[in-house]
Amino acid sequence: MSGTSEGPTPTADLIRSAVTERHIDTSPRTSPRTYAGVPPSASVSAVSPPGASPCAGASPGSYAPAETPLGTLDTPESPLDTPESPLDTPESISDTPESIPGISESVPDAALVPPAGTSTSPGAFRAAFGAAPLPMAVVDREGLVVTANDSLGALCGTGSGALVGRIAADLVDLASDARTWHAYREVLRGRQARLRCTRRLKHPDGHSLWVQVTVAPLPAQEEAVLLSIADISARRELQARLRHLQMHDPVTRLPNRTLFFERLSSALEAEAYEEGGTGRIGLCYLDLDGFKAVNDTLGHRVGDRLLAAVAERLTRCADEAGYARGATPLVARLGGDEFALLVEDSTGTDQLADLAESVLKSLQAPFDLSGQRLSVSASIGVVERRAAGTSATHLMQAADTTLYWAKADGKGRWTLFDPERNAHRMTRQALSSTLRAAIDRNEFALEYQPLVGMEDGGVRGVEALVRWNHPQFGTLTPNRFIGLAEEDGSIVQLGRWVLATACRQARRWQLDHPDAAPIFVSVNVAVRQVWDSDLVADVAEILAETGLAPHLLQLELTESAVMGSAGRPLQALQSLSDMGVRIAIDDFGTGYSNLAYLSRLPVSVLKLDGSFVRGFQYEGPDGGAHPNPADEVIVEALIQLAHRLGLTVTAECVETASQATRLRGIGCDTGQGWLYSRPVAPDRISALLTASS
């Protein structure tokens, strides 16, 4: 089925026959009193073996289907091609039909007697039967036509008399599927009240028509059933057109989201790929870059024209791919400016990559839309995998994720699904969804890294570093979850817990080691904590609760956060500084480095980023690594500037003695790094304080 549409498709293209098409044959098959050489007294099962499919020229005795339990009576139709309708589904109706008196000389006289209490003559009933516009026939219990009206004769292209003695099932193809045939025989035997089914027949003049066949029993004494046929071709065509409108996008005339997912689900069913083909499926999920701006500036009418023009180019790309590979991808509009190209039986990622490249190339040329010349690009997520074990939901999730990657990587490109990158994304999502609950479950802990004086090597303070003891992923460092906490706002709750825990621990060390010089504790603060909470009030409350002196608390903010501070953040920093709390700029030298602004901030400490300190990592003239003179010049200048502003300087990532020596020589105040200690548990800091006292 084509993935595109140029308008309503004729019924024959949208509706697949529910049964084998039948040419209505008017030649007599047997006499009214014999059925394939079997006397009238023979049972139905003997003269009509179950489930056979009649065909022109076949002998009546050629039926040989197996018994089938009664279920859906009509042959299933493709969900993509045939509209659902009460007329499409055969029914087994339990209500008892009204009594219809005999209507032919061949019917026993008892059938000519009108119902009690009426004065209508049997002749009137025969006249009504003959003049009825609905094709009808009386069929005996053996399945032979006893009499037929002129409407049925006209439908069959012959006189009504020529139908007498014919096998009724042949006229309307009731033996084409076993379930319908079984139900029909049950009605003939009187075991089922009624049969209703839909059939597609071919008239002798060549045209096809859809009919609804109803078989209902006459009163028991007549031992016959009434077969009636209603032409529903016009209704079926209307249903097909309505379904086409329902399943196609009115702007682009492409299959819409509903039809796309029907086709995708069908392609992922086991029988679709187990019988042949590559057993693989591919999807290009496309989104136009900046399409909203077109609607906002030029209006939705121009936007719709652009979508239609894009659809034409996508269809052209799909057709060209179909010529090269033998199967045309389905092109669908999923909504807004999102399109999809579905490749069934794909041959691998190369095929999908070629298709994505051709789509991007086709969209590069500007669009001329009624005097408007527009250029547009697209981002495409490409997924290709085995159909087995894949669901429509998982495939679309992968495509949507990959489309997001394509946009994040710069737009105007296609990106192939990467399982490892997706696993990382899933991990982020898992962490984000459990972060708030983890705070309540006390899954976080603090470790402390010493801040050491460069001159004497004594411990001046410690930096509190949070760890997440995750039950599934183990111990996680801040770089794994702090960004997530800032995104969802849980950083406020987590930051307050870190601040309170660190201050409480610092006060505990002070009480446990009264002979040692008190050390300060440094806590990282996210700028969102300043905006989304009253940081000043939180700090004052925590200091009052723990009894820690304000000058023993240092708050670290990144350079990018502090340098751009204005309004509330700047006021908060000033209030904290007035309270006596130390303010430090973390990772200094990697952000704005606005030195003029630095002089107006209430900052007391600069922490040099480790990238500068690594330039000092060498052991001497014969060492393998050599210093970068520029790093040393920059660091020395920053230290001198800080000292002139009354600030102290801490160097991060000090790992070797040579680094410490060089930093000490140019005046750095304190150092932090693995040379002195890794982040450790609180009791290890207690041991250091004991040793120094």
NURONU-878256 format. One line per 2 residues: for each residue x, y, z of C-alpha. Coordinates in Angstrom, 1 decimal. Layout:
X/Y/Z; ...;
This chain:
0.0/0.0/0.0; 1.4/3.4/-1.0;
2.6/5.6/1.8; 1.1/8.7/0.1;
-2.2/9.7/-1.2; -3.3/12.2/-3.8;
-6.9/12.2/-2.5; -9.7/9.8/-1.8;
-8.8/6.4/-3.2; -11.4/4.3/-5.1;
-13.2/1.7/-3.0; -11.5/-1.1/-4.9;
-8.1/0.2/-3.8; -9.1/0.5/-0.1;
-11.3/-2.6/0.4; -9.9/-6.1/0.2;
-12.4/-8.7/-0.6; -13.7/-10.6/2.4;
-14.1/-13.7/0.3; -13.1/-15.1/-3.0;
-14.9/-13.2/-5.7; -17.7/-15.2/-7.3;
-19.0/-15.0/-10.8; -22.8/-15.5/-10.6;
-23.4/-18.7/-12.6; -27.0/-19.2/-13.8;
-26.6/-22.7/-15.3; -28.7/-25.3/-13.5;
-26.7/-27.8/-11.3; -29.4/-30.3/-10.4;
-33.1/-30.8/-10.3; -35.3/-29.4/-7.5;
-35.7/-32.9/-6.0; -32.1/-34.1/-6.2;
-28.9/-32.5/-5.0; -25.8/-33.8/-6.7;
-27.5/-37.2/-7.2; -28.5/-37.5/-3.6;
-32.3/-38.0/-2.8; -34.1/-35.2/-1.0;
-34.2/-37.3/2.2; -30.4/-37.3/2.5;
-29.0/-35.2/5.4; -27.4/-31.8/4.8;
-23.9/-32.9/5.9; -24.1/-35.8/3.4;
-24.9/-33.6/0.4; -22.8/-30.5/1.4;
-19.5/-31.5/3.0; -18.3/-28.7/5.3;
-16.1/-25.8/4.4; -15.6/-26.3/0.7;
-14.9/-23.3/-1.5; -17.1/-23.4/-4.7;
-15.6/-22.4/-8.0; -17.0/-22.2/-11.5;
-17.3/-25.6/-13.2; -16.7/-27.6/-10.0;
-19.0/-30.5/-9.3; -21.3/-30.3/-6.3;
-19.6/-33.2/-4.6; -16.2/-31.4/-4.5;
-16.7/-29.8/-1.1; -14.3/-31.1/1.5;
-13.6/-28.6/4.4; -13.2/-29.6/8.0;
-15.7/-28.8/10.8; -14.9/-25.4/12.4;
-16.3/-24.0/15.6; -18.7/-21.1/15.0;
-17.0/-17.7/15.6; -16.6/-14.7/13.5;
-18.4/-15.7/10.3; -16.9/-13.4/7.7;
-13.3/-13.7/6.5; -11.1/-11.1/8.4;
-10.3/-8.1/6.4; -7.2/-5.9/6.5;
-7.5/-3.2/9.2; -5.7/-0.8/6.9;
-8.0/-1.3/4.0; -11.5/-2.0/5.2;
-13.7/0.2/7.4; -15.3/-1.3/10.4;
-19.0/-1.4/10.1; -22.0/-3.4/11.3;
-22.3/-4.4/7.7; -18.9/-6.0/7.6;
-19.2/-8.5/10.4; -21.3/-11.6/9.9;
-23.7/-12.1/12.8; -25.5/-15.0/14.3;
-28.8/-13.6/15.5; -30.9/-15.4/18.0;
-34.3/-13.7/17.5; -36.8/-15.9/15.7;
-37.8/-14.6/12.3; -41.4/-13.9/11.5;
-43.3/-16.6/9.7; -43.4/-16.2/5.9;
-46.1/-18.2/4.2; -45.4/-20.3/1.1;
-44.7/-18.3/-2.0; -44.4/-20.8/-4.9;
-46.3/-23.6/-6.4; -43.4/-25.8/-5.3;
-44.0/-25.0/-1.6; -46.5/-27.2/0.2;
-50.1/-25.9/0.5; -49.7/-25.4/4.2;
-47.2/-22.6/3.4; -49.9/-20.7/1.5;
-52.2/-20.4/4.5; -51.9/-16.8/5.9;
-51.4/-16.3/9.6; -54.4/-16.7/11.9;
-56.6/-13.6/12.1; -55.6/-12.3/8.7;
-57.7/-12.2/5.5; -54.8/-11.9/3.0;
-54.8/-14.7/0.4; -51.8/-16.9/-0.4;
-51.8/-15.4/-3.8; -51.2/-12.0/-2.4;
-48.2/-13.3/-0.5; -46.8/-14.8/-3.7;
-47.3/-11.6/-5.5; -45.5/-9.6/-2.8;
-42.6/-12.0/-2.9; -42.3/-11.8/-6.6;
-42.5/-8.0/-6.7; -40.2/-7.4/-3.8;
-37.2/-5.2/-4.8; -35.0/-7.2/-2.4;
-33.5/-10.3/-4.1; -34.9/-13.4/-2.2;
-35.1/-17.1/-2.5; -36.7/-19.9/-0.6;
-34.2/-22.7/0.1; -35.1/-26.2/1.3;
-33.3/-28.0/4.1; -31.0/-29.6/1.5;
-29.7/-26.3/0.4; -31.5/-26.1/-3.0;
-33.4/-23.1/-4.3; -37.1/-23.9/-4.2;
-38.2/-20.6/-5.7; -36.7/-17.2/-6.3;
-38.1/-13.8/-7.1; -37.4/-11.6/-10.2;
-35.0/-9.3/-8.3; -32.7/-12.2/-7.5;
-32.9/-13.3/-11.2; -32.0/-9.8/-12.3;
-29.1/-9.8/-9.9; -27.9/-13.2/-11.3;
-28.4/-12.1/-14.9; -31.1/-14.7/-15.6;
-34.7/-15.4/-15.1; -35.9/-16.4/-11.7;
-37.1/-19.8/-13.0; -33.6/-20.7/-14.0;
-32.5/-20.5/-10.4; -34.8/-23.3/-9.2;
-32.9/-26.3/-8.2; -29.6/-24.4/-7.9;
-27.3/-24.8/-4.9; -28.1/-21.7/-2.9;
-24.7/-21.5/-1.4; -23.1/-21.2/-4.8;
-25.1/-18.1/-5.6; -23.6/-16.0/-2.8;
-20.4/-17.9/-2.1; -21.3/-19.1/1.4;
-18.8/-22.0/1.3; -15.7/-19.8/0.8;
-14.8/-20.0/4.5; -15.4/-22.8/6.9;
-17.0/-20.8/9.7; -19.6/-19.2/7.5;
-20.3/-22.6/5.9; -20.7/-24.2/9.3;
-23.1/-21.5/10.4; -25.1/-21.8/7.2;
-25.6/-25.5/7.7; -26.7/-25.0/11.3;
-29.4/-22.6/10.0; -30.5/-25.2/7.4;
-30.7/-27.8/10.2; -32.8/-25.5/12.4;
-30.1/-25.3/15.1; -29.3/-21.6/14.6;
-31.8/-18.8/14.3; -30.2/-16.7/11.6;
-27.0/-16.0/9.6; -25.9/-12.7/8.4;
-22.6/-12.1/6.5; -21.0/-9.8/3.9;
-19.9/-11.0/0.5; -18.3/-9.4/-2.6;
-19.8/-10.8/-5.8; -19.1/-10.3/-9.4;
-22.1/-9.8/-11.6; -22.2/-11.5/-15.0;
-21.9/-8.1/-16.7; -18.5/-7.6/-15.1;
-19.0/-5.1/-12.3; -18.4/-6.1/-8.7;
-20.8/-5.4/-5.8; -20.9/-5.8/-2.1;
-23.9/-7.6/-0.6; -25.2/-8.5/2.8;
-26.6/-12.0/2.8; -29.2/-13.0/5.4;
-30.5/-16.6/5.9; -33.4/-17.0/8.2;
-35.7/-20.0/8.8; -39.3/-20.2/7.8;
-41.9/-21.8/10.1; -40.9/-25.3/11.0;
-43.7/-27.0/9.1; -42.4/-25.6/5.8;
-38.9/-27.1/6.3; -37.2/-24.2/4.4;
-35.3/-21.0/4.9; -35.5/-17.6/3.3;
-32.3/-16.2/1.7; -32.3/-12.5/1.1;
-29.6/-10.3/-0.4; -29.1/-6.5/0.1;
-26.8/-4.5/-2.2; -24.6/-2.4/0.2;
-22.0/-1.3/-2.4; -22.8/2.4/-2.1;
-22.6/2.2/1.6; -19.3/0.4/1.5;
-17.9/3.0/-0.8; -19.0/5.8/1.5;
-17.5/4.0/4.4; -14.2/3.6/2.5;
-14.1/7.3/1.6; -14.9/8.2/5.2;
-12.1/5.9/6.4; -9.7/7.5/3.9;
-10.6/10.9/5.3; -10.2/9.6/8.9;
-6.8/8.0/8.2; -5.2/10.8/6.2;
-3.9/14.2/7.0; -6.0/17.0/5.4;
-3.1/19.4/4.9; -0.4/17.1/3.4;
-2.7/14.2/2.2; -0.3/11.8/3.8;
-1.3/8.9/6.1; -1.9/10.3/9.6;
-0.8/9.1/13.0; -3.6/6.6/13.3;
-2.8/4.9/10.0; 0.9/5.0/10.7;
0.6/3.2/14.0; -1.7/0.6/12.4;
0.9/-0.1/9.7; 3.7/-0.1/12.3;
1.9/-2.5/14.6; 1.1/-4.8/11.6;
4.7/-4.8/10.5; 5.8/-5.9/14.0;
3.5/-8.8/14.2; 5.3/-12.1/14.1;
3.6/-13.4/11.0; 4.7/-10.3/9.1;
8.4/-11.1/9.3; 8.6/-14.8/10.0;
7.3/-15.9/6.6; 9.9/-14.0/4.6;
11.9/-10.8/4.3; 14.8/-9.5/6.3;
13.0/-9.5/9.6; 14.2/-6.0/10.3;
12.5/-2.6/10.6; 13.7/1.0/10.3;
12.3/4.4/11.1; 13.3/8.0/10.3;
11.6/10.3/12.7; 11.8/13.9/11.4;
11.1/17.3/12.9; 11.4/20.6/11.0;
13.8/23.1/12.7; 12.3/26.5/13.5;
8.9/25.8/11.9; 7.1/27.6/14.8;
8.7/30.8/13.6; 7.1/30.4/10.2;
3.6/30.1/11.7; 4.2/33.0/14.1;
5.6/35.4/11.5; 3.8/34.4/8.2;
0.7/32.8/9.5; -0.7/29.3/9.6;
-1.8/29.4/6.0; 1.8/29.7/4.8;
2.8/27.2/7.4; 0.3/24.7/6.0;
1.6/25.3/2.4; 5.1/24.7/3.7;
4.1/21.4/5.3; 2.4/20.2/2.1;
5.5/21.1/0.1; 7.7/19.2/2.6;
5.4/16.2/2.3; 5.8/16.2/-1.5;
9.6/16.1/-1.2; 9.5/13.4/1.4;
7.2/11.4/-0.8; 9.6/11.8/-3.7;
12.5/10.6/-1.5; 10.5/7.6/-0.5;
9.6/6.8/-4.1; 13.2/7.0/-5.1;
14.2/4.7/-2.3; 11.5/2.3/-3.3;
12.8/2.2/-6.9; 16.3/1.4/-5.6;
15.2/-1.2/-2.9; 12.0/-2.6/-4.3;
9.8/-1.5/-1.3; 8.6/2.1/-0.9;
8.8/3.5/2.7; 5.6/4.7/4.2;
5.6/8.5/4.7; 3.2/9.8/7.4;
2.6/13.1/9.2; 2.4/12.4/12.9;
1.3/15.9/13.9; 2.5/19.4/13.8;
5.8/19.5/11.9; 6.7/15.9/12.7;
6.9/13.3/9.9; 8.0/9.6/9.8;
9.3/7.4/7.1; 8.8/3.7/8.0;
10.9/1.1/6.2; 9.7/-2.5/6.4;
12.1/-5.3/5.8; 15.1/-2.9/6.0;
18.5/-4.2/5.0; 20.5/-2.4/7.7;
21.6/1.0/9.1; 23.2/1.9/5.7;
19.7/1.9/4.0; 18.3/4.2/6.7;
21.3/6.4/6.7; 21.0/6.8/2.9;
17.3/7.6/3.2; 18.0/10.2/6.0;
20.7/11.8/3.8; 18.4/12.1/0.8;
15.7/13.7/3.0; 18.1/16.3/4.3;
19.5/17.0/0.8; 16.0/17.4/-0.6;
15.0/19.9/2.0; 18.1/22.1/1.4;
16.6/23.8/-1.7; 14.4/26.8/-0.8;
10.6/26.6/-1.0; 8.7/29.0/-3.3;
5.2/29.5/-1.7; 3.0/32.1/-3.5;
5.8/34.7/-3.5; 7.3/33.6/-0.2;
10.7/32.1/-0.5; 11.5/30.0/2.6;
14.4/27.8/3.6; 13.9/25.0/6.2;
16.1/22.3/7.7; 15.2/19.2/9.6;
16.5/17.0/12.4; 16.1/13.3/12.0;
16.3/10.4/14.5; 17.2/7.1/12.8;
16.4/3.7/14.4; 17.0/0.4/12.7;
16.7/-3.0/14.5; 15.3/-6.5/14.4;
11.5/-6.6/14.4; 11.4/-9.6/16.7;
11.1/-8.4/20.3; 10.4/-4.9/19.3;
7.1/-3.1/20.1; 5.7/0.0/18.5;
6.1/1.9/21.8; 9.8/1.0/22.2;
10.6/1.8/18.6; 8.9/5.3/18.9;
10.6/6.0/22.2; 14.0/5.2/20.6;
13.2/7.4/17.6; 12.0/10.3/19.8;
15.2/10.1/21.9; 17.4/10.0/18.9;
15.5/13.0/17.4; 16.3/14.9/20.6;
19.9/14.0/20.2; 20.0/15.3/16.7;
18.5/18.6/17.8; 20.9/18.8/20.8;
23.9/18.1/18.5; 23.2/21.2/16.4;
20.0/20.5/14.3; 20.0/20.1/10.5;
21.4/16.6/10.8; 20.5/12.9/11.4;
21.6/10.9/14.3; 21.6/7.1/14.7;
20.2/5.5/17.8; 23.1/4.6/20.2;
22.2/2.0/22.9; 25.0/3.1/25.2;
24.0/6.8/25.0; 20.4/5.7/25.6;
21.5/3.6/28.6; 23.2/6.8/30.1;
20.0/8.7/29.4; 17.9/6.0/31.1;
20.2/6.1/34.1; 19.8/9.9/34.3;
16.0/9.4/34.2; 16.2/6.7/36.9;
18.3/8.9/39.1; 16.1/12.0/38.6;
12.9/10.1/39.4; 14.2/8.8/42.7;
16.3/11.8/43.9; 13.7/13.4/46.1;
12.8/10.1/47.7; 16.4/9.4/48.3;
16.8/12.5/50.5; 13.9/11.3/52.7;
15.5/7.8/52.9; 18.8/9.2/54.1;
20.7/7.7/51.2; 23.2/10.7/51.1;
26.3/11.0/53.1; 29.2/13.6/53.4;
32.9/13.1/53.0; 35.4/15.8/53.8;
38.6/16.9/52.0; 41.2/18.9/54.0;
42.2/22.5/53.0; 45.8/22.7/54.0;
48.0/25.8/54.6; 50.8/26.0/52.1;
53.3/27.4/54.5; 53.0/24.9/57.5;
50.9/22.1/56.1; 48.3/22.5/58.9;
44.6/21.8/58.3; 42.8/25.1/58.0;
39.4/23.7/57.0; 37.6/21.0/55.1;
35.3/21.0/52.0; 32.1/18.9/52.4;
31.4/16.7/49.4; 28.1/14.9/49.1;
27.9/11.2/48.1; 24.7/9.3/47.1;
24.7/5.7/48.3; 22.3/4.5/45.6;
20.9/1.0/46.2; 21.2/0.1/42.5;
24.2/2.1/41.1; 26.4/2.2/44.2;
28.2/5.3/45.5; 27.7/8.3/43.2;
29.8/11.4/43.2; 28.2/14.9/42.8;
28.8/15.2/39.1; 26.3/12.3/38.6;
23.4/13.9/40.3; 23.9/17.6/41.3;
22.9/18.8/37.8; 19.7/16.7/38.0;
18.9/18.2/41.4; 19.3/21.7/40.0;
17.0/20.9/37.1; 14.1/19.5/39.1;
14.6/21.8/42.1; 15.4/19.2/44.6;
18.8/20.9/45.1; 17.1/23.2/47.6;
16.1/20.3/49.9; 19.4/18.5/49.3;
21.5/21.7/49.8; 19.8/22.5/53.1;
20.5/18.9/54.3; 24.2/19.2/53.3;
24.5/22.6/55.0; 23.0/21.4/58.2;
25.0/18.1/58.3; 28.3/19.9/57.6;
27.7/22.6/60.3; 26.7/20.0/62.8;
29.9/18.0/62.1; 32.2/21.0/62.2;
30.7/21.9/65.6; 31.2/18.3/66.8;
34.9/18.4/65.8; 35.3/21.7/67.7;
33.8/20.2/70.9; 35.7/16.9/70.6;
39.1/18.7/70.1; 39.1/21.8/72.2;
42.9/22.0/72.2; 43.1/22.1/68.4;
42.6/25.2/66.4; 39.0/25.2/65.1;
38.6/24.5/61.4; 36.1/25.9/59.0;
33.8/23.8/56.8; 33.2/24.8/53.2;
29.9/23.9/51.5; 29.0/24.2/47.9;
25.8/26.3/47.1; 23.9/26.3/43.8;
22.6/29.6/42.6; 19.1/28.1/42.5;
19.2/27.7/46.3; 19.5/31.5/46.4;
16.6/32.0/44.1; 14.2/29.3/45.3;
14.7/29.6/49.0; 15.7/32.1/51.7;
19.3/31.1/52.0; 20.1/33.8/54.5;
17.4/32.6/56.8; 18.4/29.0/56.4;
22.0/29.7/57.2; 21.1/31.8/60.3;
18.8/29.1/61.6; 21.3/26.3/61.1;
24.1/28.2/62.7; 21.9/28.9/65.7;
20.8/25.3/66.0; 24.3/23.9/65.7;
26.2/26.6/67.7; 28.8/27.0/64.9;
30.4/30.4/64.7; 29.6/32.2/61.3;
33.3/32.6/60.5; 33.8/28.8/60.6;
31.3/28.4/57.6; 32.4/29.0/54.1;
30.0/29.0/51.2; 31.3/28.2/47.7;
29.6/29.4/44.5; 30.9/28.9/41.0;
32.4/31.9/39.2; 29.7/31.9/36.5;
27.0/32.1/39.1; 28.6/34.8/41.2;
29.9/37.0/38.5; 26.5/37.4/36.9;
24.8/38.0/40.3; 22.4/40.9/40.6;
19.4/41.7/42.6; 18.4/39.0/45.1;
21.6/36.8/44.7; 23.9/39.8/45.3;
21.8/41.0/48.3; 21.9/37.4/49.8;
25.7/37.3/49.4; 26.1/40.6/51.0;
23.8/39.7/53.9; 25.8/36.4/54.5;
29.1/38.3/54.4; 27.7/40.8/56.9;
26.7/37.9/59.1; 30.4/36.8/59.2;
30.1/33.9/56.7; 33.0/33.4/54.3;
32.1/33.6/50.6; 34.4/31.7/48.1;
34.4/31.7/44.3; 34.9/28.1/43.1;
36.6/27.2/39.8; 37.9/30.7/39.3;
39.5/31.4/36.0; 37.2/29.3/33.8;
34.1/31.6/33.7; 33.5/35.3/33.1;
36.7/36.4/35.0; 35.3/39.9/35.2;
37.9/41.4/37.5; 36.3/44.8/37.7;
33.1/43.2/39.0; 35.1/41.1/41.4;
36.1/44.1/43.4; 32.4/44.9/44.2;
31.5/41.4/45.4; 31.5/40.4/49.1;
34.0/37.6/48.4; 36.8/36.6/50.7;
38.4/33.5/48.9; 39.3/32.6/45.3;
39.6/28.9/44.5; 41.8/28.5/41.4;
40.5/25.9/38.9; 42.6/22.7/38.7;
43.3/23.2/35.0; 45.8/26.0/36.0;
47.4/24.0/38.7; 48.0/21.0/36.5;
50.5/23.1/34.5; 52.8/23.0/37.6;
53.0/19.2/37.5; 56.6/18.4/36.9;
59.4/17.0/39.1; 62.4/18.9/37.8;
64.6/19.4/34.8; 64.9/15.7/34.1;
61.2/15.0/34.6; 59.1/13.6/31.8;
56.7/16.6/31.9; 57.6/20.2/31.5;
55.8/23.2/32.9; 53.7/25.6/30.8;
55.2/29.0/31.5; 51.9/30.7/30.6;
50.1/28.8/33.4; 52.6/30.0/36.0;
52.4/33.6/34.8; 48.6/33.6/35.0;
48.4/31.9/38.4; 51.0/34.3/39.8;
49.1/37.3/38.5; 45.8/36.1/39.9;
47.3/35.5/43.3; 48.8/38.9/43.4;
45.6/40.5/42.3; 43.6/38.6/44.9;
46.0/39.6/47.7; 45.8/43.3/46.6;
41.9/43.0/46.9; 42.3/41.4/50.4;
41.4/37.9/49.3; 43.0/34.6/50.0;
43.7/32.0/47.3; 43.2/28.2/47.4;
44.6/26.0/44.7; 42.6/22.9/43.8;
43.9/19.6/42.4; 47.3/19.7/44.1;
48.7/16.2/43.5; 52.5/16.4/43.7;
55.1/17.9/45.9; 56.5/19.9/43.0;
53.2/21.6/42.4; 52.9/22.5/46.1;
56.5/23.9/46.0; 55.8/26.1/43.0;
52.5/27.3/44.4; 54.0/28.1/47.7;
56.7/30.1/45.9; 54.3/32.4/44.2;
52.3/33.1/47.3; 49.3/30.7/47.2;
47.7/30.5/50.7; 46.0/27.1/50.9;
45.9/23.9/48.8; 43.5/21.1/48.3;
44.1/17.8/46.5; 45.2/14.2/46.7;
48.7/15.2/47.8; 47.2/16.0/51.2;
44.2/13.7/51.3; 41.3/12.3/49.3;
37.8/13.0/50.5; 37.4/10.9/53.7;
34.9/10.1/56.3; 34.4/12.4/59.4;
36.4/10.1/61.7; 39.5/10.4/59.5;
39.4/14.2/60.0; 39.1/13.6/63.7;
42.3/11.6/63.6; 44.1/14.5/61.8;
42.9/17.0/64.4; 44.1/14.7/67.2;
47.5/14.4/65.6; 47.8/18.2/65.2;
46.7/19.0/68.8;
